[in-house]
């Protein structure tokens, strides 16, 4: 399952949307990661989002998924 991350201004105006895909991080933790380039007021930015499941680094191996390797 992918996550859709919407970036908005403080008044709620949408700026961009990123897709965060499942990821198994090199540290052993698992979660989601997405990256992209967005434009704000005519300036381009490189951006990324990372969600790490709390406690996933210590989870037993059979609970970990192999959706994406680090």
QUIMOVEN-V877437 format. One record per pair of residues at least 4 apart in sequence whose C-alpha atoms are under 8 Angstrom apart, sorted by the first residue. I is the first residue (numbers start at 1). J is the second residue. If there is no record, write none. Layout:
# QUIMOVEN-V877437
i: <I;I>
j: <J;J>
This chain:
# QUIMOVEN-V877437
i: <1;1;2;2;2;2;2;3;3;3;3;4;4;4;4;5;5;5;5;6;6;6;6;6;7;7;7;7;7;8;8;8;8;8;9;9;9;15;15;15;16;18;18;18;19;19;20;20;20;20;20;20;21;21;21;22;22;22;22;22;22;23;23;23;23;23;23;23;23;24;24;24;24;24;24;24;24;24;24;25;25;25;25;25;26;26;27;28;28;28;29;29;29;29;29;29;30;30;30;30;30;31;31;31;31;32;32;32;33;33;33;33;34;34;34;35;35;35;35;36;36;36;37;37;37;37;38;38;38;38;39;39;39;40;40;52;55;56;59;59;60>
j: <21;22;19;20;21;22;32;19;20;21;32;17;18;19;20;17;18;19;20;14;15;16;17;18;14;15;16;17;18;12;13;14;15;16;13;14;15;38;39;40;38;34;35;36;34;35;32;33;34;35;49;50;32;33;34;30;31;32;33;67;68;30;31;32;33;67;68;69;70;28;29;30;31;65;66;67;68;69;70;29;30;31;69;70;69;70;57;56;57;58;52;53;55;56;57;58;52;53;56;57;64;50;51;52;53;50;51;52;48;49;50;51;48;49;50;46;47;48;49;46;47;48;44;45;46;47;44;45;46;47;43;44;45;44;45;56;59;64;63;64;64>
